[in-house]
Amino acid sequence: MAENSNLEIVSASSDHVEWIISMARKEGWNPGDNDAIAFQQADPSGYFIGLINGKPVCCVAGVKFNHIAIIGYYVVVKEHRGQGHGIRIFQHAMNYLNGYNVRVDGLLIHAPKYQNSGFKMAHVNVRYTGAVDNSTISCPFVCAASSVPFDKILQYDARFYADERKHFLAGWINTGTTDCLAYMDKDTVKGFGAIRKSVNGYRVGPLYAETTQIAEILLKSLCQHKSDCRITLDFPETNNHGKALAEKLKLVEVFKFGTLYTGEAPNVDLLKIYSFTCH
Ligand SMILES: CC(C)(COP(=O)(O)OP(=O)(O)OC[C@H]1O[C@@H](n2cnc3c(N)ncnc32)[C@H](O)[C@@H]1OP(=O)(O)O)[C@@H](O)C(=O)NCCC(=O)NCCS
């Protein structure tokens, strides 16, 4: 505990954000190359780093949207674990998020910790990965999300996230490292999907669709022309349509994880979520 008292918690600089991404990579979470940067754009004050003698030893992100916030990138350097740094930086982020309904997507082994911190399990999710056909696909209903009025995308995303993620989505659509597509039926959004490069292949998220067929068209459109198109999908395990699509594409289940909230779990249609945007 002596070391814990030396821990100095500061807001992360852009150099620190690189370090945070490297920590997530070491944990095998396969983050998108620029995910942390996009989340930080959504809430520039929401990244924290713990230093001992000026050297980073732990980190956490607490990103505020409108009334929902998320905790992510919660990691302590291996040699410094078990000395109270984790809980200290976690509580620092939770204080910052005071008043928000805080969401965490965490490994099931950590769920009891989060439950001790006041979170309640909303749903269990599955991660699937595998290589997807990257051949050309043409569908007249699919277009760049950037060509759709932004408010429509914002509202469609809010249907599945139960919050408006204005700055986050603006960053996600316009980072240049993320491909975002929409499936439009005249002026109505019937699906929305994004893909970004990650350590191993590509992360897909979000991917929302009114039908499994739309989800498949969007997914294949996102994957076309990508070399070595190994993808990762994360969706609620109750979404049997997602499971059927993943199995049709011969993806394999890697692990399960939980989504927990400090407040009420939002009432969203989990059966239309084919992948989340999680860390
Ligand atoms: C999880 C992790 C961040 C915890 O950090 P740590 O510094 O080792 O944890 P601490 O020393 O602060 O833990 C002190 C106590 O608080 C508990 N604790 C830690 N984080 C907590 C949290 N967020 N909420 C409630 N309790 C927590 C610990 O279980 C421990 O309890 P115990 O003494 O009864 O065993 C660290 O083990 C780690 O980096 N793991 C790998 C990355 C990872 O899995 N992150 C979580 C992703 S879901």
Ligand as a Chemical Component Dictionary entry (heavy atoms), coordinates in Angstrom:
data_LIG
# 
_chem_comp.id                   LIG 
_chem_comp.type                 NON-POLYMER 
_chem_comp.pdbx_formal_charge   0 
_chem_comp.three_letter_code    LIG 
# 
loop_
_chem_comp_atom.comp_id 
_chem_comp_atom.atom_id 
_chem_comp_atom.alt_atom_id 
_chem_comp_atom.type_symbol 
_chem_comp_atom.charge 
_chem_comp_atom.model_Cartn_x 
_chem_comp_atom.model_Cartn_y 
_chem_comp_atom.model_Cartn_z 
_chem_comp_atom.pdbx_ordinal 
LIG C1  C1  C 0 -8.532  -5.442 -13.049 1  
LIG C2  C2  C 0 -7.301  -4.623 -12.665 2  
LIG C3  C3  C 0 -7.335  -3.279 -13.393 3  
LIG C4  C4  C 0 -7.340  -4.372 -11.137 4  
LIG O1  O1  O 0 -6.237  -3.567 -10.777 5  
LIG P1  P1  P 0 -5.395  -3.831 -9.428  6  
LIG O2  O2  O 0 -4.519  -2.667 -9.186  7  
LIG O3  O3  O 0 -4.718  -5.155 -9.525  8  
LIG O4  O4  O 0 -6.551  -3.918 -8.351  9  
LIG P2  P2  P 0 -6.472  -3.347 -6.881  10 
LIG O5  O5  O 0 -5.175  -3.713 -6.232  11 
LIG O6  O6  O 0 -6.824  -1.913 -6.856  12 
LIG O7  O7  O 0 -7.654  -4.143 -6.175  13 
LIG C5  C5  C 0 -7.891  -3.896 -4.813  14 
LIG C6  C6  C 0 -9.219  -4.514 -4.449  15 
LIG O8  O8  O 0 -10.256 -3.803 -5.137  16 
LIG C7  C7  C 0 -10.979 -4.692 -5.982  17 
LIG N1  N1  N 0 -11.285 -3.945 -7.208  18 
LIG C8  C8  C 0 -10.452 -3.620 -8.218  19 
LIG N2  N2  N 0 -11.128 -2.921 -9.154  20 
LIG C9  C9  C 0 -12.396 -2.817 -8.717  21 
LIG C10 C10 C 0 -13.560 -2.210 -9.235  22 
LIG N3  N3  N 0 -13.559 -1.591 -10.418 23 
LIG N4  N4  N 0 -14.697 -2.276 -8.529  24 
LIG C11 C11 C 0 -14.725 -2.926 -7.324  25 
LIG N5  N5  N 0 -13.641 -3.526 -6.781  26 
LIG C12 C12 C 0 -12.497 -3.465 -7.472  27 
LIG C13 C13 C 0 -10.057 -5.860 -6.209  28 
LIG O9  O9  O 0 -10.773 -7.046 -6.523  29 
LIG C14 C14 C 0 -9.354  -5.959 -4.882  30 
LIG O10 O10 O 0 -10.224 -6.571 -3.963  31 
LIG P3  P3  P 0 -9.672  -7.692 -2.945  32 
LIG O11 O11 O 0 -8.615  -7.012 -2.162  33 
LIG O12 O12 O 0 -10.880 -8.071 -2.164  34 
LIG O13 O13 O 0 -9.140  -8.782 -3.813  35 
LIG C15 C15 C 0 -5.977  -5.376 -12.995 36 
LIG O14 O14 O 0 -6.023  -6.660 -12.408 37 
LIG C16 C16 C 0 -5.715  -5.529 -14.482 38 
LIG O15 O15 O 0 -5.113  -4.653 -15.099 39 
LIG N6  N6  N 0 -6.172  -6.648 -15.097 40 
LIG C17 C17 C 0 -6.006  -6.876 -16.520 41 
LIG C18 C18 C 0 -6.898  -5.957 -17.329 42 
LIG C19 C19 C 0 -8.374  -6.227 -17.025 43 
LIG O16 O16 O 0 -8.804  -7.373 -17.019 44 
LIG N7  N7  N 0 -9.127  -5.139 -16.780 45 
LIG C20 C20 C 0 -10.538 -5.210 -16.496 46 
LIG C21 C21 C 0 -11.291 -5.314 -17.762 47 
LIG S1  S1  S 0 -12.984 -5.749 -17.553 48 
# 
loop_
_chem_comp_bond.comp_id 
_chem_comp_bond.atom_id_1 
_chem_comp_bond.atom_id_2 
_chem_comp_bond.value_order 
_chem_comp_bond.pdbx_ordinal 
LIG C1  C2  SING 1  
LIG C2  C3  SING 2  
LIG C2  C4  SING 3  
LIG C2  C15 SING 4  
LIG C4  O1  SING 5  
LIG O1  P1  SING 6  
LIG P1  O2  DOUB 7  
LIG P1  O3  SING 8  
LIG P1  O4  SING 9  
LIG O4  P2  SING 10 
LIG P2  O5  DOUB 11 
LIG P2  O6  SING 12 
LIG P2  O7  SING 13 
LIG O7  C5  SING 14 
LIG C5  C6  SING 15 
LIG C6  O8  SING 16 
LIG C6  C14 SING 17 
LIG O8  C7  SING 18 
LIG C7  N1  SING 19 
LIG C7  C13 SING 20 
LIG N1  C8  SING 21 
LIG N1  C12 SING 22 
LIG C8  N2  DOUB 23 
LIG N2  C9  SING 24 
LIG C9  C10 SING 25 
LIG C9  C12 DOUB 26 
LIG C10 N3  SING 27 
LIG C10 N4  DOUB 28 
LIG N4  C11 SING 29 
LIG C11 N5  DOUB 30 
LIG N5  C12 SING 31 
LIG C13 O9  SING 32 
LIG C13 C14 SING 33 
LIG C14 O10 SING 34 
LIG O10 P3  SING 35 
LIG P3  O11 DOUB 36 
LIG P3  O12 SING 37 
LIG P3  O13 SING 38 
LIG C15 O14 SING 39 
LIG C15 C16 SING 40 
LIG C16 O15 DOUB 41 
LIG C16 N6  SING 42 
LIG N6  C17 SING 43 
LIG C17 C18 SING 44 
LIG C18 C19 SING 45 
LIG C19 O16 DOUB 46 
LIG C19 N7  SING 47 
LIG N7  C20 SING 48 
LIG C20 C21 SING 49 
LIG C21 S1  SING 50 
# 
